[in-house]
């Protein structure tokens, strides 16, 4: 009976804590696990976050706001933005976001294949070992990322920015994930988009999950 009482108290604690957070923020929280220990302070692991749509026309950032990070022909649409208001995640320095491809396909248009967030792995275009920029003289967003790793055309890319959309830190390739990104100082949001140089003829979209795992505790 003692163990059963602790389990019941732990579950009740988790429900109460989650309900309190949801009422305070308007964001839904989901329990990941409930731990019952021989203590009066059981902890409940929760996550904050949501699933976001990344359209195939979206660039990871706007070159007009970041001229030092120019790419493509400037025909990209606005990036998908993740911030505290639409995710419940507080963008404090050191917070770790887990970014994961969920579903959907995109194409660079025409007869080119539809791909997941890893991009077109049959294409010779991209960044990193064995890949090259398209032969039009324009850079790709991935040219500003980690060039020691392959990033294919039409892959998912992200970057942290301030509230004005100005880049903070280094852009990074996400792919299918799960990818763990740490919020740097001065960042207030995550931006996501597609690696490409010509966006107007792209097709499709992805569903991308962005979450922050944490824990909460209360005493009964």
N, C-alpha and C positions, 0 to 999 in steps of 0.2 A: 504493500500500500504506500510505503514511503516513496519508492521509485516512481510509482504511478502518479503520486501527488506532484512530484517535481516535474514530470513530463507535462502534466496538465497545466501547471503554473507557467512552464516555459512557453507552451503554445499560446496561452492566454496573454502572456507578456508580449509575444511577437505580434499577435493580432492587435493589441492595444497600441503598441508603438507604431505599427504600420498605419493604423487608422488615424492616429494623431498627426503623423507626418502628412498623410494624404489630405486631411482637412486643412492643415496649415498651408500647403503649397498648391493644392489642386492637381498634383501629379500623382498618378497611380504608382504604387510600389509593389514589388512582387517578392515573396519570401523564397529564398533559395534553399535554406536548411535551417532546422531548429535543433539546438543542442541543449540537452538537459544535463547539468552537472550537479554535484553535491554542494551547491551554493545557493544563496538566496538571490543571486544576480545572474540569471540565465541570459545568454546572448543569442540574438537572432540575426542571421546573415540575410541581408536584403540587397536588392539592386535598384538603382535609379537609372532611368533612361527610356528610350523609345526606339521605334523603327522609322527610318527616314527614307524618302524617295530621292534617288540621285538620277536626274534626267541625263540622257546621253549628250545633250547640248551644253551641259554645265561644265565650265572650267573650274579648277580648284581655287582659283583666285582671279580677281580682275586686274589685268595688266595696267589699266588706267590708274589704279590706286597703288600699284607696285611696279613702277617703270624699271627698276633694277631686276625684275623677274619677268621680263617680257617673253611672250611665246605666241605662236600661231598668227592668224590673220585677224584676230580680235572679233571674230564672229561668234564667240562663245556666249552663252547666257550666264546668269548669276550662279554662283556655287550654292550647294545645299549647306545651310548654316545650322549648327547645333550649339545652343547656348543654355543658360540656366532656365530661361523662360519656357522653352519648349521641351526640355529634357528633365528638369529638376536637379541637374548636376551642377554643383558649385565649382566654378573654374578657378580653384585656388591652386597655387603652384605646388607641384608634386602629386596632384590627383591623377590617377591612372584610369584612362578610358580603354575599354575593350571594344574594338570595332570588328564587326563580322558581317560578311555577305550572307544574305538570307535567300534571295530569289531574284529572278528577272534576268534579261539578256539585253545586250546593246550591240550595235553594229556601226561601223564607220560609213555605211551607206553602200548603194549599188549592189554588187554581187558579193561583197565582203561578208565573212561569217559573223553570226551572232555569238557573243562570248559572255562569260561570267565576269566577275570583277578582277580576275587575273589578266584579262586582256586577250588580244589575239596572239596566241603563242605560235601561230604559223607565219606571222608577219616578220619581215626583216627589220621593221622599224620599231624604234623604242630607244631606250637608254641602257647603258651598261655593256658588259662583255658580249661582243658579237653582234650588237645591234647598232643601228644608225638612225639619224634624223631623216625624215622624208626629204627628197631631192628638190626642195623648193626654197631652201635658204632660211627657213623658219625653225626656231627652236621649239621643243616640246616642254611641257611643264616638268617632266622628269629629269630634264637637264640640270635642274637645281637641287635634285635629291642625291641619294647615295648611289654614285656611279660604279661602285664595286659590285652591285647586284643588278640583275636584269629587271627592267620594267618595260613591259610590252605596250604597244599602241592599244588604246581603249582600256587600259587598266584603271582601277580606282586609286586616286591619290588624295592626300589630305594635307592640311597645313593649319596651324594655329594662328589666329589673328587677334588684333584688338577690336573694339566695337565698331571701328570705322572700316574694317576690312584690310588693314595694313598688316603685312606678315610679321609674325613674331616667331623667331626660331627658323628651323630648316624644314622645307617641305619633305614629305615622306610618302612612299608607296605603301598602300594598304593591301591591295589584292583581295583575295577571298577571306584572308584572316583565319582565325582571330588575330588581330593586330593590337598590341598594347602600346598606347601613346601616352606620354607623361606631359601634363600641362606645364608649360614654362611660365616664368614670371612675365607679367604684363598681358598675358593672353586672356581673353574673355569669351572666346568661342572657337569651335572647330569648323573648318570649311572643307567640303569634299566635292570632287568633280572628276572628270574623265581626262585621261592623257590623250591629247590629239592636237592637231594644228589647224584642221578645217572642221568646224563643228556644225555648220548649217544643214549638212546632209545626213547627219547621224540619226539613228533610230533606236528606240527602246529606252528602258530605264531599269534600275536595280532597286531592291529594297535592302537597306543597310541598317543593322542594329548597332546602336551606340549605348553602352551601359557603363556604370561605375559601381563596382561591388564594394560593399561596406558592411558594418555591423552596428547594432544598437543594443542597448541593455536597459533593463528597468528592474526595480525591486517590488515585490508584492508583499 
